Amino acid sequence: MILKPSEFTSLSALAMAEDLQRLFPPGVVQVLTGLGAEVGDALVRHPGIPRIAFIGSASTGRRIQASAAASGVKTVTLELGGKNPIVVFPDADLDLAVEGAIRGMNFTWQGQSCGSTSRLLVHRDCYDDFVARVGERIAAMRPGSPLDPASDTGAIVSKQQLDKVLAYIEVGKGENARLVTGGVRLTEGALAEGNFVSPALFADVDPYGRLATEEIFGPVLAAIPFGDYDEALAIANSVEYGLTASVFTRDLRTALAFSRDVQAGYVWVNETARHFLGAPFGGVKNSGVGREEDLSEIESYTQVKSVNIRF
């Protein structure tokens, strides 16, 4: 197996490689670093590599499919982007839903997760109060080094990604969304040396604008009001992605209906963020193809052979 990490996260992969050397014979697991457009593309096109699994953006995933097909027939699975909805109905346990909205955004690592629930859909009956409560929680988060136990949020992975996050914050302002809190580059003290930005919450977001439909991969949460089930479902399914979704309600019929109707591969009811041992994880639409974290993933690295013997 050859692991090609992102060029921005190579050190953690190389640290893991040191441990793997003590567990496996030489060559069984290899870590190959470098730029995706060079090293990654060479691996994808190599005729001796029949199986490819990729985690990253939808645009890169499509390029990998094309490049892999150019050199042979290969098995390719993709776990790609997400613009994931969390839907809060008026009968929900709102305390639980507030916790879910915070945890679902993965603010600890600044929302840099394809599974982050970055679209917050809240029923109009409880919208204003709910958004205010979430905003208070986000504003109280303390940024800092991930190695400091007192830190609530870390840094953006690169200057390039930081610039992208800040650009989308300007997009939100340009679309007349209301910035409730955050969205500011942090430059005081030790934070000035890193790529730190205060987590942002926008309210009254256009559900079909860029802020609500394009993956930012950063700490930007877009709150959107809705009036009834059909409107919530239409907004939830309106994007090109379909990785995760979350619904908060005390009505089991609503929960099951939403779980059936939402276009997502991994759904939580009255929960967010958590993964469960053996539960297949993966998306639909432009969020990818194939599943991870279950037995089918392991089996996908094998091939079935039928041997018929008359002896």
C-alpha positions as CSV (number, residue, x, y, z in Angstrom):
1,M,0.0,0.0,0.0
2,I,1.2,3.5,-0.9
3,L,-0.1,6.4,1.1
4,K,0.2,9.8,-0.6
5,P,-0.7,12.5,2.0
6,S,-1.6,16.1,1.2
7,E,1.5,18.3,0.8
8,F,0.2,20.3,3.8
9,T,-0.1,17.3,6.2
10,S,3.0,15.3,5.3
11,L,4.7,15.4,8.7
12,S,1.9,13.5,10.5
13,A,1.9,10.8,7.8
14,L,5.7,10.4,8.1
15,A,5.4,10.1,11.9
16,M,2.9,7.3,11.4
17,A,5.3,5.7,8.9
18,E,7.9,5.4,11.6
19,D,5.4,3.3,13.7
20,L,4.4,1.2,10.7
21,Q,8.0,0.2,10.1
22,R,8.0,-1.6,13.4
23,L,4.7,-3.4,12.5
24,F,5.1,-4.5,8.9
25,P,7.9,-6.0,6.8
26,P,9.8,-3.4,4.6
27,G,7.7,-2.2,1.6
28,V,4.3,-3.4,2.7
29,V,3.2,0.1,3.6
30,Q,5.0,3.1,2.0
31,V,4.5,6.8,2.4
32,L,5.2,9.0,-0.6
33,T,5.2,12.7,-0.2
34,G,5.0,15.5,-2.8
35,L,2.6,17.7,-4.8
36,G,-0.7,16.1,-5.8
37,A,-0.4,17.4,-9.4
38,E,3.0,15.6,-9.8
39,V,3.4,12.7,-7.4
40,G,-0.3,12.0,-7.0
41,D,-1.0,12.1,-10.7
42,A,1.9,9.8,-11.4
43,L,0.5,7.2,-8.9
44,V,-3.0,7.5,-10.4
45,R,-1.7,7.0,-14.0
46,H,0.8,4.2,-13.1
47,P,-0.3,0.9,-14.9
48,G,0.8,-1.2,-12.0
49,I,-1.6,0.4,-9.5
50,P,-5.1,-1.2,-9.9
51,R,-6.9,0.3,-6.9
52,I,-7.1,4.0,-5.9
53,A,-8.9,5.6,-3.0
54,F,-9.0,9.4,-2.8
55,I,-10.2,11.9,-0.2
56,G,-10.3,15.5,-1.3
57,S,-12.2,17.9,-3.5
58,A,-14.8,17.0,-6.0
59,S,-12.9,18.7,-8.9
60,T,-9.8,16.7,-8.1
61,G,-11.8,13.5,-7.8
62,R,-13.2,13.9,-11.3
63,R,-9.6,14.5,-12.6
64,I,-8.5,11.3,-10.9
65,Q,-11.3,9.3,-12.5
66,A,-10.2,10.6,-15.9
67,S,-6.5,10.0,-15.3
68,A,-7.0,6.5,-14.0
69,A,-9.1,5.5,-16.9
70,A,-6.4,6.8,-19.3
71,S,-4.0,4.1,-18.2
72,G,-6.2,1.1,-17.5
73,V,-9.4,-0.3,-15.9
74,K,-9.0,0.5,-12.2
75,T,-11.2,0.4,-9.1
76,V,-11.5,4.0,-7.9
77,T,-13.4,5.2,-4.8
78,L,-13.8,8.8,-3.9
79,E,-14.7,10.6,-0.6
80,L,-15.1,14.2,-1.7
81,G,-16.6,17.4,-0.6
82,G,-19.7,18.3,1.3
83,K,-22.0,21.2,2.1
84,N,-23.9,19.4,4.7
85,P,-27.2,20.4,6.2
86,I,-28.3,20.3,9.9
87,V,-32.0,20.7,10.1
88,V,-33.7,21.8,13.4
89,F,-37.4,21.4,13.6
90,P,-39.4,23.4,16.2
91,D,-40.2,20.3,18.3
92,A,-36.5,19.5,18.8
93,D,-34.6,19.5,22.0
94,L,-33.1,22.9,21.3
95,D,-30.3,22.6,24.0
96,L,-29.2,19.3,22.3
97,A,-29.5,20.9,18.8
98,V,-27.3,23.9,19.8
99,E,-24.6,21.4,21.0
100,G,-25.1,19.5,17.7
101,A,-24.7,22.6,15.6
102,I,-21.4,23.5,17.4
103,R,-20.0,19.9,17.3
104,G,-21.1,19.3,13.8
105,M,-19.0,22.1,12.4
106,N,-15.8,20.6,13.8
107,F,-14.6,24.0,14.9
108,T,-11.7,22.3,16.8
109,W,-9.9,21.9,13.5
110,Q,-11.6,25.0,12.1
111,G,-14.2,23.3,10.1
112,Q,-11.6,21.7,7.8
113,S,-13.6,18.5,7.3
114,C,-15.7,17.3,4.4
115,G,-18.4,16.1,6.9
116,S,-18.9,19.5,8.7
117,T,-22.5,20.5,8.9
118,S,-22.0,24.0,7.5
119,R,-25.6,24.8,6.6
120,L,-27.8,25.4,9.6
121,L,-31.5,25.2,8.7
122,V,-33.7,26.3,11.5
123,H,-37.6,26.5,11.6
124,R,-38.7,30.1,11.7
125,D,-40.6,29.6,15.0
126,C,-37.3,29.2,16.9
127,Y,-34.8,30.7,14.4
128,D,-33.9,34.0,16.0
129,D,-33.3,32.6,19.5
130,F,-31.5,29.6,18.2
131,V,-29.1,31.6,16.0
132,A,-28.4,33.9,18.9
133,R,-27.5,31.0,21.2
134,V,-25.2,29.4,18.6
135,G,-23.5,32.8,18.0
136,E,-22.8,33.2,21.7
137,R,-21.2,29.8,21.8
138,I,-19.0,30.5,18.8
139,A,-18.0,33.9,20.0
140,A,-16.8,32.4,23.3
141,M,-14.4,30.0,21.6
142,R,-10.7,30.5,22.3
143,P,-8.2,30.2,19.4
144,G,-4.7,28.9,19.9
145,S,-2.3,26.1,19.4
146,P,-3.8,22.6,19.1
147,L,-1.2,21.5,21.6
148,D,-2.7,23.8,24.2
149,P,-5.5,22.0,26.1
150,A,-7.1,25.5,26.7
151,S,-7.6,26.1,23.0
152,D,-11.0,25.6,21.4
153,T,-10.0,26.2,17.8
154,G,-6.7,25.7,15.9
155,A,-5.4,27.2,12.6
156,I,-6.2,27.0,8.9
157,V,-3.9,24.5,7.2
158,S,-2.2,26.9,4.8
159,K,-2.0,30.6,3.8
160,Q,-3.8,29.6,0.5
161,Q,-6.7,28.1,2.4
162,L,-6.8,31.1,4.8
163,D,-7.2,33.4,1.9
164,K,-10.0,31.3,0.5
165,V,-11.9,31.4,3.9
166,L,-11.5,35.1,4.2
167,A,-12.7,35.5,0.6
168,Y,-15.8,33.6,1.3
169,I,-16.5,35.7,4.3
170,E,-16.5,38.7,1.9
171,V,-18.8,36.7,-0.4
172,G,-21.3,36.4,2.5
173,K,-21.2,40.1,3.2
174,G,-21.7,40.8,-0.5
175,E,-24.8,38.5,-0.6
176,N,-26.2,40.6,2.3
177,A,-26.0,37.8,4.8
178,R,-25.8,39.1,8.4
179,L,-22.5,38.4,10.1
180,V,-23.5,37.4,13.7
181,T,-19.9,36.8,15.0
182,G,-16.4,36.1,13.9
183,G,-14.9,36.1,10.4
184,V,-11.8,38.2,11.3
185,R,-8.2,37.4,10.8
186,L,-6.5,37.0,14.2
187,T,-3.2,38.9,14.4
188,E,-2.6,39.5,18.1
189,G,0.4,38.0,19.9
190,A,1.5,34.5,18.9
191,L,-1.5,34.2,16.6
192,A,0.0,36.6,14.2
193,E,2.5,34.0,13.2
194,G,-0.2,31.5,12.1
195,N,-3.2,31.2,9.9
196,F,-5.9,32.0,12.5
197,V,-9.4,33.3,11.8
198,S,-12.3,33.6,14.3
199,P,-15.1,31.1,13.4
200,A,-17.9,32.9,11.6
201,L,-21.6,32.6,11.8
202,F,-23.8,34.2,9.1
203,A,-27.5,34.5,9.5
204,D,-30.3,35.1,7.0
205,V,-28.2,33.5,4.3
206,D,-29.6,33.1,0.7
207,P,-30.1,29.3,0.5
208,Y,-29.2,29.3,-3.2
209,G,-26.3,31.8,-3.0
210,R,-22.6,30.9,-3.1
211,L,-22.1,31.0,0.7
212,A,-24.8,28.3,1.1
213,T,-23.9,26.1,-1.9
214,E,-20.1,26.1,-2.3
215,E,-17.8,24.1,0.0
216,I,-15.6,26.5,1.9
217,F,-13.7,23.9,4.0
218,G,-13.3,26.4,6.9
219,P,-15.0,27.7,10.0
220,V,-18.0,29.4,8.3
221,L,-21.5,28.4,9.4
222,A,-24.5,29.6,7.3
223,A,-27.9,29.8,9.1
224,I,-31.0,29.6,6.9
225,P,-34.7,29.9,8.1
226,F,-37.4,27.5,6.7
227,G,-41.1,27.3,7.1
228,D,-42.1,23.6,6.7
229,Y,-40.8,20.1,6.0
230,D,-40.9,20.5,2.2
231,E,-39.0,23.7,2.2
232,A,-36.3,22.3,4.5
233,L,-35.9,19.2,2.3
234,A,-35.7,21.3,-0.9
235,I,-33.0,23.5,0.6
236,A,-31.1,20.5,2.0
237,N,-31.1,18.7,-1.4
238,S,-30.4,21.8,-3.5
239,V,-26.6,21.5,-3.6
240,E,-24.3,19.3,-5.7
241,Y,-23.1,17.5,-2.7
242,G,-24.6,14.7,-0.6
243,L,-22.2,13.5,2.1
244,T,-23.7,13.9,5.5
245,A,-27.0,15.4,7.0
246,S,-28.4,15.8,10.4
247,V,-31.9,16.3,11.7
248,F,-33.1,17.3,15.2
249,T,-36.7,16.5,16.1
250,R,-38.7,14.6,18.7
251,D,-41.0,13.2,16.1
252,L,-39.8,9.8,14.9
253,R,-41.9,10.0,11.8
254,T,-40.3,13.3,10.8
255,A,-36.8,11.8,11.6
256,L,-37.4,8.7,9.5
257,A,-39.0,10.6,6.6
258,F,-36.1,13.1,6.5
259,S,-33.5,10.3,6.7
260,R,-35.2,8.7,3.7
261,D,-35.7,11.8,1.6
262,V,-32.5,13.7,2.2
263,Q,-29.8,13.1,-0.5
264,A,-26.9,12.1,1.8
265,G,-24.9,9.0,2.4
266,Y,-24.5,9.4,6.2
267,V,-27.4,10.7,8.3
268,W,-27.6,11.6,12.0
269,V,-30.9,11.9,14.0
270,N,-30.5,14.2,17.1
271,E,-26.7,13.9,16.7
272,T,-23.8,15.2,14.6
273,A,-20.2,14.4,13.8
274,R,-19.9,11.0,15.5
275,H,-18.8,8.0,13.5
276,F,-19.7,4.5,14.6
277,L,-17.6,1.3,14.3
278,G,-18.5,-0.6,11.1
279,A,-21.1,1.9,9.8
280,P,-20.4,2.7,6.2
281,F,-19.3,6.3,5.5
282,G,-19.5,7.9,2.1
283,G,-21.6,10.2,-0.1
284,V,-23.9,10.5,-3.0
285,K,-24.0,12.9,-6.0
286,N,-20.6,14.9,-6.2
287,S,-19.6,13.8,-2.7
288,G,-18.2,10.6,-4.1
289,V,-18.6,7.0,-4.8
290,G,-17.9,4.0,-2.5
291,R,-17.9,3.6,1.2
292,E,-15.3,3.6,4.0
293,E,-15.0,2.4,7.6
294,D,-16.8,-0.9,7.1
295,L,-16.1,-4.4,5.8
296,S,-17.1,-3.5,2.2
297,E,-14.1,-1.1,2.2
298,I,-11.7,-3.9,3.1
299,E,-13.3,-6.2,0.5
300,S,-13.0,-3.5,-2.2
301,Y,-9.2,-3.9,-2.0
302,T,-9.6,-7.6,-3.1
303,Q,-10.9,-9.3,-6.2
304,V,-13.2,-12.2,-6.5
305,K,-11.9,-15.2,-8.3
306,S,-14.0,-18.3,-9.3
307,V,-12.1,-21.6,-9.6
308,N,-14.1,-24.5,-11.1
309,I,-12.4,-27.9,-10.8
310,R,-13.3,-31.2,-12.3
311,F,-10.8,-33.6,-10.8
